[in-house]
């Protein structure tokens, strides 16, 4: 599933920009929040499959300066000594035409690597683009706030604000594609998961294995995610929230992670996200059922019908509430199943109209039929 995440329009565009800079022989710095970048380099490598890729984890080499480390990894015919410089490394035939991913940089190692990177990017100008070895450095946590100055041969790429609502819906649909559940349940579950998970593929994948009851009542699952990530309350700085994976920007608006909201007791926004997802699916569902009921009961429904200050003279204009009123006040007689269906539809319409998320009990009752549609 994770591979598909990076094929979505927003993530794919992000990778395309990195790919283009690498093709233009630029060194890359990736500015990454916690939790959101898993699989990024795995998705990038196939786009440059002809390149020679190598990964180096700096945390294992903390006591070696960057030039010495790269020399030791790549140069076999000449031993490193203190007189060697960045130009010597770049001009060496053994070092040519690599893409080197540097991971595990820490607060203690970054100052040395940052100085080296700026020297390295400047020295790249004197090397033919097709001969350069390029560095791809990943920065996380507070290091993101200390990104290097961009240069002709150095670009920063921030993973911020790259997800769009269409990405969210597509990924939710993808992870539920093979899930064995009734069609209408799936139609409800997809936008709920999208609205809750937002930019975080790990949350999508957590809900992919949950039953519909948990998806409709997700607070406990979200709280567990927040606890696992040890998020603390009171983080006000926008940059710090993004770095920690607590917030991101979607459609120009900063959104707080649903697990953070659940963990710290601000549930109104979670309920609004669930309601927004439900109304987009269930209001059309109620309307479809209303029209079907009007067709089935056209010989029983009575017009004109007085609705407050309005008198309805066309049976096609009767709302579900009007049908419910007639069915429950002796205007005509129908079977109990149809009467319960009308009541449930009225309840759904009323809840959604009052900006209230629907309970699992209401949505999953047998009268509505979410449990009996053909599985897809």
GIJOGI-V106514 format. One record per pair of residues at least 4 apart in sequence whose ideal C-beta (glycine too) atoms are under 6 Angstrom apart, sorted by sequence separation. I is the first residue (numbers start at 1). GAP is how many residues later the second one is. If there is no record, write none. Layout:
{{I & GAP} {I & GAP}}
This chain:
{{39 & 4} {64 & 4} {71 & 4} {80 & 4} {84 & 4} {87 & 4} {105 & 4} {109 & 4} {110 & 4} {113 & 4} {116 & 4} {127 & 4} {139 & 4} {150 & 4} {163 & 4} {181 & 4} {185 & 4} {191 & 4} {193 & 4} {210 & 4} {218 & 4} {256 & 4} {267 & 4} {278 & 4} {279 & 4} {293 & 4} {297 & 4} {318 & 4} {325 & 4} {334 & 4} {358 & 4} {360 & 4} {6 & 5} {7 & 5} {21 & 5} {32 & 5} {64 & 5} {105 & 5} {127 & 5} {139 & 5} {150 & 5} {181 & 5} {210 & 5} {226 & 5} {235 & 5} {241 & 5} {242 & 5} {249 & 5} {250 & 5} {256 & 5} {261 & 5} {306 & 5} {307 & 5} {312 & 5} {318 & 5} {326 & 5} {334 & 5} {351 & 5} {358 & 5} {5 & 6} {89 & 6} {150 & 6} {197 & 6} {235 & 6} {241 & 6} {312 & 6} {364 & 6} {21 & 7} {197 & 7} {214 & 7} {247 & 7} {304 & 7} {305 & 7} {351 & 7} {363 & 7} {45 & 8} {61 & 8} {105 & 8} {124 & 8} {207 & 8} {261 & 8} {6 & 9} {71 & 9} {147 & 9} {247 & 9} {261 & 9} {304 & 9} {18 & 10} {176 & 10} {303 & 10} {246 & 11} {68 & 12} {258 & 12} {303 & 12} {327 & 12} {176 & 14} {193 & 14} {246 & 14} {301 & 14} {231 & 15} {307 & 15} {327 & 15} {75 & 17} {173 & 17} {298 & 17} {305 & 17} {172 & 18} {324 & 18} {75 & 19} {323 & 19} {74 & 20} {74 & 21} {172 & 21} {172 & 22} {196 & 22} {324 & 22} {192 & 23} {344 & 23} {344 & 24} {169 & 25} {320 & 25} {321 & 25} {168 & 26} {189 & 26} {320 & 26} {341 & 26} {185 & 27} {340 & 27} {15 & 28} {19 & 28} {15 & 29} {124 & 29} {175 & 29} {231 & 29} {302 & 29} {320 & 29} {118 & 30} {121 & 30} {290 & 30} {293 & 30} {117 & 31} {233 & 31} {121 & 32} {300 & 32} {86 & 33} {90 & 33} {110 & 33} {121 & 33} {171 & 33} {175 & 33} {226 & 33} {86 & 34} {114 & 34} {225 & 34} {226 & 34} {96 & 35} {98 & 35} {99 & 35} {100 & 35} {101 & 35} {102 & 35} {103 & 35} {87 & 36} {163 & 36} {222 & 36} {226 & 36} {2 & 37} {6 & 37} {86 & 37} {90 & 37} {222 & 37} {226 & 37} {95 & 38} {223 & 39} {222 & 40} {223 & 40} {219 & 43} {58 & 44} {59 & 45} {52 & 46} {53 & 46} {54 & 46} {55 & 46} {56 & 46} {57 & 46} {58 & 46} {57 & 47} {58 & 47} {59 & 47} {62 & 47} {66 & 47} {51 & 48} {199 & 49} {66 & 50} {58 & 51} {289 & 56} {198 & 57} {286 & 59} {41 & 60} {196 & 62} {286 & 62} {286 & 63} {282 & 66} {279 & 73} {196 & 77} {195 & 78} {275 & 80} {278 & 80} {195 & 81} {160 & 82} {192 & 82} {195 & 82} {275 & 82} {274 & 83} {192 & 85} {191 & 86} {271 & 86} {163 & 87} {161 & 88} {191 & 89} {188 & 93} {27 & 94} {187 & 94} {144 & 99} {25 & 104} {32 & 106} {25 & 107} {27 & 107} {27 & 108} {28 & 108} {29 & 108} {30 & 108} {31 & 108} {32 & 108} {31 & 113} {31 & 116} {29 & 118} {37 & 122} {31 & 125} {27 & 126} {26 & 127} {27 & 127} {28 & 127} {29 & 127} {30 & 127} {31 & 127} {32 & 127} {26 & 129} {21 & 134} {18 & 139} {217 & 143} {216 & 144} {213 & 147} {14 & 148} {10 & 152} {10 & 153} {10 & 154} {10 & 157} {9 & 158} {8 & 159} {8 & 162} {35 & 167} {4 & 170} {1 & 174} {185 & 185} {184 & 186} {182 & 189} {184 & 189} {183 & 190} {182 & 191} {182 & 193} {183 & 193} {180 & 195} {5 & 196} {33 & 209} {33 & 210} {34 & 210} {35 & 210} {34 & 211} {33 & 212}}
